[in-house]
Amino acid sequence: MKIAVCVKMMTGAAVDAADAFLRANRTLPSVLPAFDTHAVEEALRIRERNGGEVMLVSIGAREGLGGLRQALGMGADRAVLLSDPALANADTAGISRVLAALLRQEAPDLTLFSPWSGDIDGALLVAMTAARLGLPALGQLRSLDIADGRASGVRQAEVGNHALSCPLPCLVEVNDSINKPRSASLKGRAQANAKPVRLMTLTDLFGDAPPVLSRTQIIDIAPAPVTRHPRLVSDKEAAAELIAMLRSHRILA
């Protein structure tokens, strides 16, 4: 069984407000996001039960190798890192086009994601990629079982639990409550440096016809409007000020 784990390499904090939206071109040392360790761990457990291989798929700067080595140290077999300067301004839709092409080339039986990359909210990448591949996707699973050519699991909801199932191949987003990730051993860290990592560019994947990487443009960034005006009082005046405020709002008589 071939299992792919899509991981995002976080390469440092945002240096300004605009940088919060442009995270593919960072050049600081990378780390493996905490949420992604749950997806890696689940892939390793499935491999232990069913055999096969666990491969990592990542899109970002080549400095992301450090974070990939962390996941390889946990026990993943190999990694693919697509890095290209043209990705610097790619939006989520553009990344999904690239990721879908990568997964189509590798053809895994199961592709795992985490629900949050650790540096920006989104949660659309799984659905976009699955739609481009024409494959089913399961989201926010707190448990996962692979048997008889199907992926099954449970997703917690406000009104109870949802039991979900779909045939392989498919894409699955696992929640952080699904497992407790293992730590990389000293032996695993040493072996990680010898495991194969394939470095790719957009040309390697698409030839001379690269995909559209962005149809969005950041026009302006502004702080959220202030809708409340808090009032600060000293400790000695707090009780009297609170009573006066409650009376002014007719909460106390």
KARA-V576643 format. One record per backbone hydrogen bond with DSSP energy under -0.5 kcal/mol. NH is the residue of the N-H (numbers start at 1). CO is the residue of the C=O. If there is no record, write none. Layout:
((NH & CO) (NH & CO))
This chain:
((3 & 1) (3 & 53) (4 & 110) (5 & 55) (6 & 4) (6 & 112) (7 & 5) (7 & 57) (9 & 7) (10 & 8) (10 & 31) (11 & 9) (20 & 16) (20 & 17) (21 & 18) (22 & 19) (23 & 21) (26 & 23) (28 & 11) (30 & 63) (31 & 10) (33 & 8) (33 & 31) (37 & 33) (37 & 34) (38 & 34) (38 & 35) (39 & 35) (40 & 36) (41 & 37) (42 & 38) (43 & 39) (44 & 40) (45 & 41) (46 & 42) (47 & 43) (48 & 44) (49 & 45) (50 & 46) (51 & 47) (53 & 1) (55 & 3) (55 & 53) (56 & 78) (57 & 5) (58 & 80) (60 & 82) (64 & 61) (65 & 62) (66 & 63) (68 & 64) (69 & 65) (70 & 66) (71 & 67) (72 & 68) (73 & 69) (74 & 70) (75 & 71) (75 & 72) (76 & 71) (77 & 54) (78 & 54) (79 & 196) (80 & 56) (81 & 198) (82 & 58) (82 & 80) (83 & 81) (83 & 200) (87 & 84) (88 & 85) (89 & 86) (90 & 87) (91 & 213) (95 & 91) (96 & 92) (97 & 93) (98 & 94) (99 & 95) (100 & 96) (101 & 97) (102 & 98) (103 & 99) (104 & 100) (105 & 101) (106 & 102) (107 & 103) (109 & 2) (110 & 2) (111 & 170) (112 & 4) (113 & 172) (115 & 174) (117 & 120) (128 & 124) (129 & 125) (130 & 126) (131 & 127) (132 & 128) (133 & 129) (134 & 130) (135 & 130) (136 & 169) (138 & 171) (141 & 173) (142 & 154) (143 & 154) (145 & 152) (147 & 145) (147 & 150) (150 & 147) (151 & 166) (152 & 145) (153 & 164) (154 & 143) (155 & 162) (157 & 160) (160 & 157) (162 & 155) (163 & 161) (164 & 153) (164 & 162) (166 & 151) (168 & 149) (169 & 109) (170 & 109) (171 & 136) (172 & 111) (173 & 138) (174 & 113) (174 & 172) (175 & 141) (178 & 175) (181 & 179) (185 & 73) (189 & 185) (190 & 186) (191 & 187) (192 & 188) (193 & 189) (193 & 190) (194 & 191) (195 & 191) (195 & 192) (198 & 79) (199 & 197) (200 & 81) (205 & 201) (206 & 202) (207 & 203) (209 & 206) (213 & 211) (219 & 217) (227 & 225) (232 & 230) (238 & 234) (238 & 235) (241 & 237) (242 & 238) (243 & 239) (244 & 240) (245 & 241) (246 & 242) (247 & 243) (248 & 244) (249 & 245) (250 & 247) (251 & 246) (252 & 246))
